[in-house]
Amino acid sequence: MNPPLKLPHEALHSAIAPSWWPPAPGWWLVVAAVVIVIVMVAWWRVAARRRRAAILRLFDEVLVRAQTPSQEIAAMSELLRRAARRKGPSADTLDGEAWLRFLDAGMPQPIFSAGAGGLLRDGAFRADITRHESDALRGIARQRYLLWMQDA
């Protein structure tokens, strides 16, 4: 048997480390996928923000046309009924307490049936509504309208 061949230490060469640039093709694919995801998320967020602004602008523009607090309440009721069609096909035909309970559905506490939202029952037909009462209803009606319109 022959003894193993011994090479002098100087004859061994270490391999050259691979360069970090340019990256392997797999890394280019990973970078491209990450960029695509970032662009899609950014586009989705901008579109959602624009949609929300358009919904709120429509609500506000309709109320600006109202000249009295009673007309504002009638306009809010109409907008909420339009939005309610997205929740149920016959939701816009509800009236009285059934309508207010429908508006309260999913809320942490009853705001429409027990609070400022009660004006939607008959406020559009009353002449004694104050601007303060109309403004109190505007905030909660605007939130409900936005929520229902964004869900679709």
N, C-alpha and C positions, 0 to 999 in steps of 0.2 A: 504494500500500500504506500502510495505517495503521500508525503506530508502536505497539508494545505499550503497553497501558494501565498506567500506573504508579500504584500506590496508595501513599498515605502509610503510613509504618511504624506509626503509631498505629492504623490501621484493621485491622491483622491481630490476630486473637485466637487464643490457643492454646486447644486443647480442654481440657476439664476431665478430669483423671485419674479413671478409674473407681475406685470405692470397693472396698476389699478385703472389706468385709462388707456384705451377706451374700454368701457364695461362690456361684459359678455352680452349677447343678444337677449338673453332672458331678463337681464336687468333693464334693458330698454323697454321690453314689454311691460314690466312691472311699473316703471315710471309712466309709461303711456296710460296704463290702466288707472293709476292714481290721479293723473291729470284729468282724465275723462270723468272720473267720479267727482273730483273737486268742481269741475266746470258744471256738471249736471246739478249738483247740490246748490251751487251758487245761482244757477238759472232758476231752479225751483223756488228758492227763497225770494228772489227778486220778483218772480211771477206771483207768488203768494202775497207779497207786500203790495204789489200793484193792484191785485184783485181786491184785497182788503180796503185799500184806499178808494177804489172805484165804488165799492159797495157803500162805504160810509159817505162818499161824496153824493151818491144818489139819494141816500136818506136825508142828508142835510139840504140838498137842493129842493127836494119836495117840500120840506118844512119851511124853507125860506119863502116859498110862494104863498104860504098860509098867512092871512092877515090878522086873524084873531086867535086867541088860545083855543077856542072851540074848533076852529078849522085845523089847527095844528093837531089836535087830538084825533080828528077825523082822518087826517093824512097819515098819522102814525098807525091808526087802526087799519087803514087800507094797505099800508106797507107791510104790516105784520101779517095780515091775511094773505097777501101775495107770497110772503116767505113761508107761511104755514102750509101752503099747497105742497111744498117740498117735503114736509113731514107726513102729511096724510092727504089723500085726494079730496076728502070732504071736510078737511079741517077749516077751510075758509067759510063754511056754512054754519059753523057753530055760533051760538050767541049766548048772552047772559053769563051765568056762572060756569057753564060748560066751556065757553070760550076762555074765560079767565083761568080755569083749571088746566086747560090745554096749554096756555101760555106758561103756567107754573111748572108743568111737567119737566122733570130733570133739574129743577132749581133746588138749591139747598134749603130754601125756605120759601113759603108762598109770598111772593112780592106782588103779583098781579091781583090775586083774589083777596088779599088782606094788605092793602097799602095803596101807594100812589097809582098802581096799575089798575085799581078799580075804576078809574076814570074812563077806561076803555069801554066800560059797560054802557054808560050814558053821557059821558062828558062831551061828546060831539054834538049833542042835542040841547045842551044847557048853555044859557047865556051868562051865567054867573061864574064861569071858570076864570081864575086869575092866571096871570103870566107865571107866577111862582108854582102853581099846581101843574101847569103845562110843562114847565122846565123840569120839575121833579119826575114826571112821567117820561120825558124825552130821554133821560139817561138810561133808564132800565129798558125802554122800548128799543133804543139804539143797540144796546148790548144783545138783546134777544134777536133782533133783526140780523145783526152781524153774525151771530152764532148760527142761525138757521141758513143764512145765505152762504156761509163758508162751508157748511157740511155737504153741500151739493157738489 
